[in-house]
């Protein structure tokens, strides 16, 4: 059985367990995960329709020839002249979705695609994909683990390149250039490069700018790239010369929060309990108001995907789930500290994908 066949079989098992009669996916990460590609996303309705026994595409004729090279799934093609309605009716009949039932909609598809489908199934019970495709995507298989582990290694080396290049007087953008060049040198596509020096580090999603790094700056470096369809994500800290006053104590608090969250990770634990473990360390140290975001997010086909490690998440952790643990403390006008690990849940706890220590890297001023 191929990987694609195995995923269809697992999806149909979920569909039967949840009473779902049809899963409808638009071009995007759900489709990419299930069949290994997705057509160019534009305004022309394109849907992968998965019934309990059969599947097919509603496919714009403009994309049919190129998409046929990627899949042997049946197409119901439509032209700009004809419009999609007749082809959609035929596709729904082909997957036996004519009668009322529960339909799981790709929550990321265009609204006009969703309304086109729902107009054709006016009596359907509508759901999103969290019980079906979403639930399956949260648990990574061995091939996904290998891809994520490979990308973690590339990110480690990109981070080491950045740490080795830091010097006073260079701009955040120049340091970001070192990071992007390293990802590219290993055949990975740079995805993001947060470089926040000094006060800029207190903005969790600061974009690298033209600020020059100066002696005494603490620098947040949060980077990631894509290779083989999967991403990386890592955050480490550096200082240009002597770190700012009070830095060491706060770095230790954040690292202890990471350790507490790691200790809480195991199958059967709720995601909110992992968030609570990290948050308690920071709150007990008196910095709770400066931890302004969730503890983590899932990582897979997308850089941000379920499970989300938040204070309110009821998601129960299972083996194979992959997510970040990245608590932080952000002191406005002074500096920010974030330390991030990507972990996969194993039977006995978390496996960290990175091999880089979380120690502060001190660069010569």
C-alpha positions as CSV (number, residue, x, y, z in Angstrom):
1,X,0.0,0.0,0.0
2,X,1.4,3.4,-1.0
3,X,1.5,6.3,1.4
4,X,-1.4,8.0,-0.4
5,X,-3.5,4.8,-0.3
6,X,-2.8,4.4,3.4
7,X,-3.9,8.0,4.1
8,X,-7.1,7.5,2.1
9,X,-7.8,4.3,4.1
10,X,-7.1,6.1,7.4
11,X,-9.3,9.0,6.3
12,X,-12.2,6.8,5.5
13,X,-11.8,5.0,8.8
14,X,-12.2,8.4,10.5
15,X,-15.1,9.3,8.3
16,X,-17.0,6.1,9.3
17,X,-16.2,6.7,13.0
18,X,-17.5,10.2,12.9
19,X,-20.5,9.7,10.6
20,X,-19.0,11.8,7.9
21,X,-20.2,11.1,4.3
22,X,-18.1,13.6,2.4
23,X,-14.8,15.4,2.9
24,X,-14.2,18.3,0.5
25,X,-10.7,19.8,0.3
26,X,-9.6,22.9,-1.7
27,X,-6.0,23.5,-3.0
28,X,-3.8,23.8,0.1
29,X,-2.1,21.9,2.8
30,X,-4.9,19.4,3.5
31,X,-4.9,18.3,-0.1
32,X,-1.1,18.4,-0.2
33,X,-1.0,16.0,2.8
34,X,-3.5,13.6,1.4
35,X,-2.5,13.3,-2.3
36,X,1.0,14.8,-2.4
37,X,0.2,17.9,-4.5
38,X,-2.3,20.5,-5.0
39,X,-3.2,22.4,-8.2
40,X,-2.5,26.1,-8.5
41,X,-5.0,27.9,-6.2
42,X,-6.9,30.6,-8.0
43,X,-10.5,31.8,-8.4
44,X,-11.6,28.7,-10.4
45,X,-13.4,26.2,-8.2
46,X,-11.2,23.2,-7.6
47,X,-12.2,20.5,-5.0
48,X,-11.0,17.1,-4.0
49,X,-14.2,15.2,-3.0
50,X,-13.7,12.1,-0.8
51,X,-16.7,9.8,-0.3
52,X,-16.9,6.6,1.8
53,X,-16.0,4.5,-1.2
54,X,-14.7,6.8,-4.0
55,X,-12.9,10.0,-4.6
56,X,-12.6,12.5,-7.5
57,X,-11.6,16.0,-8.4
58,X,-13.7,18.9,-9.5
59,X,-11.0,20.3,-11.8
60,X,-10.7,23.4,-13.9
61,X,-9.9,22.3,-17.4
62,X,-7.1,24.9,-17.4
63,X,-5.3,22.9,-14.8
64,X,-6.3,19.4,-15.8
65,X,-3.3,18.5,-18.0
66,X,-0.7,19.6,-15.5
67,X,-2.5,18.0,-12.6
68,X,-2.9,14.7,-14.5
69,X,0.9,14.3,-14.3
70,X,0.6,14.2,-10.5
71,X,-2.4,11.8,-9.9
72,X,-4.6,9.2,-11.5
73,X,-7.7,10.2,-9.4
74,X,-10.7,10.8,-11.7
75,X,-11.3,14.3,-12.9
76,X,-14.6,16.1,-13.5
77,X,-13.3,18.9,-15.5
78,X,-15.0,22.1,-16.4
79,X,-14.2,25.0,-18.7
80,X,-14.6,28.7,-18.3
81,X,-17.2,28.6,-21.0
82,X,-19.3,25.9,-19.3
83,X,-18.9,26.9,-15.6
84,X,-18.5,24.4,-12.7
85,X,-22.1,23.5,-11.8
86,X,-22.7,20.5,-14.1
87,X,-19.2,19.1,-13.4
88,X,-19.8,19.5,-9.6
89,X,-23.1,17.6,-9.8
90,X,-21.4,14.8,-11.7
91,X,-18.6,14.7,-9.2
92,X,-21.0,14.5,-6.2
93,X,-22.9,11.7,-7.9
94,X,-19.6,9.8,-8.6
95,X,-18.7,9.8,-4.9
96,X,-22.3,9.1,-3.8
97,X,-22.8,12.4,-2.0
98,X,-26.2,13.3,-3.4
99,X,-28.2,12.4,-0.3
100,X,-28.1,14.5,2.9
101,X,-25.3,13.7,5.2
102,X,-22.4,15.1,7.2
103,X,-20.0,17.1,5.0
104,X,-16.5,18.1,6.3
105,X,-15.3,21.3,4.7
106,X,-11.6,22.3,4.4
107,X,-11.6,25.3,6.7
108,X,-8.9,27.0,4.6
109,X,-10.7,26.8,1.2
110,X,-12.1,29.9,-0.4
111,X,-15.5,30.9,0.8
112,X,-16.9,30.9,-2.8
113,X,-15.8,27.3,-3.2
114,X,-17.5,26.3,0.0
115,X,-20.7,28.1,-0.9
116,X,-20.8,26.5,-4.3
117,X,-20.6,23.1,-2.7
118,X,-23.1,23.8,0.0
119,X,-25.6,25.2,-2.5
120,X,-25.4,21.9,-4.3
121,X,-26.0,20.0,-0.9
122,X,-28.5,22.3,0.8
123,X,-29.6,19.7,3.4
124,X,-26.0,18.6,4.4
125,X,-24.8,18.9,8.0
126,X,-21.7,21.0,7.8
127,X,-18.5,20.5,9.8
128,X,-14.8,21.4,9.4
129,X,-12.0,18.8,9.1
130,X,-10.8,18.7,12.8
131,X,-12.4,15.2,13.2
132,X,-11.1,13.8,10.0
133,X,-8.1,15.1,8.0
134,X,-7.1,17.5,10.8
135,X,-7.0,14.7,13.4
136,X,-4.9,12.5,11.1
137,X,-2.4,15.3,10.3
138,X,-1.7,15.9,13.9
139,X,-0.1,12.4,14.2
140,X,3.0,12.2,12.1
141,X,4.1,9.0,10.4
142,X,7.7,7.8,10.1
143,X,8.3,9.6,6.7
144,X,7.0,12.9,8.1
145,X,9.3,12.5,11.2
146,X,12.3,11.9,9.0
147,X,11.5,15.0,7.0
148,X,11.0,17.1,10.1
149,X,14.2,15.8,11.7
150,X,16.2,16.5,8.5
151,X,14.8,20.1,8.4
152,X,15.7,20.5,12.1
153,X,19.3,19.7,11.3
154,X,19.3,22.2,8.5
155,X,17.9,24.9,10.8
156,X,20.5,24.0,13.5
157,X,23.2,24.7,11.0
158,X,21.6,27.9,9.7
159,X,21.4,29.0,13.3
160,X,25.1,28.2,13.9
161,X,25.9,30.2,10.8
162,X,24.0,33.1,12.2
163,X,25.6,32.9,15.6
164,X,29.1,32.7,14.0
165,X,28.4,35.9,11.9
166,X,27.0,38.2,14.6
167,X,29.1,41.3,15.1
168,X,28.4,44.9,16.3
169,X,27.5,47.2,13.5
170,X,25.8,44.7,11.2
171,X,22.1,45.2,10.7
172,X,19.3,42.8,11.5
173,X,18.7,42.5,7.8
174,X,22.4,41.6,7.1
175,X,22.2,38.8,9.7
176,X,19.0,37.6,8.2
177,X,20.8,37.4,4.9
178,X,23.3,35.0,6.4
179,X,20.4,32.8,7.6
180,X,18.7,32.8,4.2
181,X,21.9,32.0,2.4
182,X,22.6,29.0,4.6
183,X,19.1,27.6,4.1
184,X,19.5,28.0,0.3
185,X,23.0,26.4,0.4
186,X,21.3,23.2,1.7
187,X,18.5,23.2,-0.8
188,X,15.9,24.5,1.6
189,X,13.6,27.5,0.9
190,X,13.9,30.1,3.7
191,X,10.5,30.6,5.2
192,X,11.0,33.3,7.9
193,X,13.9,35.0,9.7
194,X,13.0,37.0,12.8
195,X,16.1,38.9,14.0
196,X,15.3,41.2,16.9
197,X,18.2,43.2,18.5
198,X,17.8,45.1,21.8
199,X,14.4,46.6,22.2
200,X,13.2,45.0,19.0
201,X,13.5,41.6,20.6
202,X,10.5,42.6,22.9
203,X,8.3,42.3,19.8
204,X,7.7,38.6,19.4
205,X,7.1,38.7,15.6
206,X,9.5,41.5,14.8
207,X,10.7,41.5,11.2
208,X,14.4,42.0,10.6
209,X,15.0,45.7,9.8
210,X,17.8,48.1,9.3
211,X,18.6,48.6,13.0
212,X,22.3,48.0,13.7
213,X,23.3,45.5,16.3
214,X,25.2,47.2,19.1
215,X,27.4,46.1,22.0
216,X,25.2,45.0,24.9
217,X,22.3,43.9,22.7
218,X,20.4,40.7,23.4
219,X,19.3,39.3,20.0
220,X,16.3,37.0,19.4
221,X,16.8,34.7,16.3
222,X,13.8,32.7,15.2
223,X,14.2,31.0,11.9
224,X,12.8,28.3,9.6
225,X,12.8,26.9,6.1
226,X,11.2,24.2,3.9
227,X,12.7,21.2,2.2
228,X,10.9,18.1,1.0
229,X,7.5,19.7,1.7
230,X,8.1,20.1,5.5
231,X,9.5,23.0,7.6
232,X,11.7,23.8,10.5
233,X,11.4,26.3,13.3
234,X,13.9,27.1,16.0
235,X,14.6,30.1,18.3
236,X,17.9,30.8,20.1
237,X,19.4,33.8,21.8
238,X,22.7,35.7,21.3
239,X,24.3,38.7,22.8
240,X,26.7,41.2,21.3
241,X,29.4,41.4,23.9
242,X,28.3,41.7,27.5
243,X,24.5,40.9,27.7
244,X,22.2,43.6,29.2
245,X,21.7,43.8,33.0
246,X,19.4,41.2,34.3
247,X,19.6,39.1,31.2
248,X,21.1,36.0,32.8
249,X,18.4,35.6,35.4
250,X,15.6,35.9,32.9
251,X,17.2,33.5,30.4
252,X,17.3,30.9,33.2
253,X,13.6,31.5,33.9
254,X,12.7,31.0,30.3
255,X,14.9,27.9,30.0
256,X,13.3,26.5,33.2
257,X,9.9,27.1,31.6
258,X,11.0,25.1,28.5
259,X,12.2,22.3,30.8
260,X,8.9,22.3,32.8
261,X,6.8,22.1,29.6
262,X,9.0,19.2,28.3
263,X,8.5,17.4,31.5
264,X,4.7,17.7,31.1
265,X,4.7,16.2,27.6
266,X,3.5,12.6,27.4
267,X,0.6,10.8,25.7
268,X,-2.8,11.4,27.5
269,X,-1.9,14.9,28.8
270,X,-4.0,17.8,27.6
271,X,-2.2,20.5,25.6
272,X,-3.3,23.1,28.1
273,X,-1.4,21.3,30.9
274,X,1.8,21.8,28.9
275,X,1.1,25.5,28.5
276,X,0.3,25.7,32.2
277,X,3.6,24.1,33.2
278,X,5.6,26.6,31.2
279,X,3.4,29.6,32.3
280,X,3.6,28.7,36.0
281,X,7.4,28.9,36.0
282,X,7.3,32.4,34.4
283,X,4.4,33.6,36.6
284,X,6.0,32.3,39.8
285,X,9.1,34.3,38.9
286,X,7.1,37.5,38.6
287,X,7.1,37.8,34.8
288,X,3.7,36.4,33.9
289,X,2.4,39.6,32.3
290,X,5.4,39.5,30.0
291,X,4.7,36.0,28.6
292,X,2.3,37.3,25.9
293,X,1.6,34.3,23.6
294,X,0.8,30.6,23.7
295,X,3.5,28.1,24.6
296,X,3.5,26.4,21.2
297,X,2.0,25.3,17.8
298,X,2.0,22.2,15.8
299,X,4.4,21.7,12.9
300,X,3.9,19.6,9.8
301,X,3.0,20.5,6.2
302,X,2.3,24.0,7.7
303,X,4.6,25.9,10.1
304,X,1.6,26.6,12.3
305,X,-1.0,23.9,12.5
306,X,-2.8,21.9,15.3
307,X,-2.2,21.0,18.0
308,X,-1.9,24.4,19.5
309,X,-0.4,24.5,23.0
310,X,-2.6,27.1,24.6
311,X,-4.1,27.8,28.0
312,X,-7.5,26.6,26.9
313,X,-6.7,23.7,24.5
314,X,-8.5,20.5,25.4
315,X,-6.5,18.5,22.8
316,X,-5.2,15.3,24.3
317,X,-1.6,14.6,23.3
318,X,-1.0,11.4,21.4
319,X,2.2,9.7,20.1
320,X,3.4,11.2,16.9
321,X,2.2,14.7,17.5
322,X,4.8,17.4,16.7
323,X,4.7,20.9,18.1
324,X,6.9,23.7,19.4
325,X,7.6,24.6,23.0
326,X,8.6,28.3,23.0
327,X,7.9,30.3,26.1
328,X,9.2,33.8,26.2
329,X,9.6,36.9,28.3
330,X,9.4,40.3,26.6
331,X,10.5,43.5,28.4
332,X,9.4,46.6,26.4
333,X,12.2,48.8,25.5
334,X,14.8,46.5,26.8
335,X,15.0,43.0,25.3
336,X,13.0,39.8,24.7
337,X,14.0,36.2,25.4
338,X,12.4,33.2,23.6
339,X,13.8,29.7,23.5
340,X,12.1,27.2,21.2
341,X,12.3,23.5,20.7
342,X,10.3,21.3,18.3
343,X,9.3,18.0,19.9
344,X,7.6,14.8,18.8
345,X,5.5,12.9,21.4
346,X,6.9,9.5,22.1
347,X,5.5,6.8,24.4
348,X,7.8,7.9,27.2
349,X,7.8,11.6,26.6
350,X,9.1,14.2,24.1
351,X,11.9,13.8,21.6
352,X,13.6,17.1,20.8
353,X,14.3,17.4,17.1
354,X,17.1,20.0,17.4
355,X,20.5,19.1,18.8
356,X,21.6,22.7,19.6
357,X,21.9,23.7,23.3
358,X,19.7,26.6,24.5
359,X,22.6,28.5,26.1
360,X,23.2,32.1,25.3
361,X,25.7,32.6,22.5
362,X,28.0,35.6,23.3
363,X,29.5,37.2,20.2
364,X,32.5,39.5,20.3
365,X,31.5,43.1,20.3
